[in-house]
Amino acid sequence: MKNKAKNVAFLGLCTALALILAYVELLLQPLFPTIPGIKMGLPNIIIIFLLYKRGAVPAIWVSFLRMVLVSILFGNVMAFSYSLAGGFLSMLVMIVLKRLNLMSEVGVSVAGGVCHNIGQILMAMLLLETVELGYYMVILTVTGTIAGVLVGLCGSMLIKHTKKSSKYC
């Protein structure tokens, strides 16, 4: 029972951290007003960390809870649908790549960032009934790669730092 309570508390803390990072990202968004839909993906630092330290199931739960809470607090139903589509595809790809052990945390993060953008664009194309949005993927692939590298580096450092004190993670 004690371990279960510690696990719930730890995942609650991770969800709160991901939510805080989403809020910080929202505050920084005015710095990029000319490029709609561009985000750094800061909450994914926590998701990469969980994927490598705790496995797929906790990463999926925290990712999903964060998407729900961010949509309730800062977004709307449309934002949630885009986030859910991107998050689902991103998690699926990151889980598979991690299990195949073909690349580092940074590579997995980049793939996740790009796939998140692909999922969002596919959902937008479906909801808005227009294929022209596909052209925006060029910009989102570049920005998703850059953000994925930065998030992956932060996640990798967090993973390496916590290896020494693994009793807490």
Secondary structure, 3 states (H helix, E strand, C coil): CHHHHHHHHHHHHHHHHHHHHHHHHHHHHHHCCCCCCCCCCCCHHHHHHHHHHCCHHHHHHHHHHHHHHHHHHHCCHHHHHHHHHHHHHHHHHHHHHHHHCCCCHHHHHHHHHHHHHHHHHHHHHHHHCCCHHHHHHHHHHHHHHHHHHHHHHHHHHHHHHHCCCHHHC
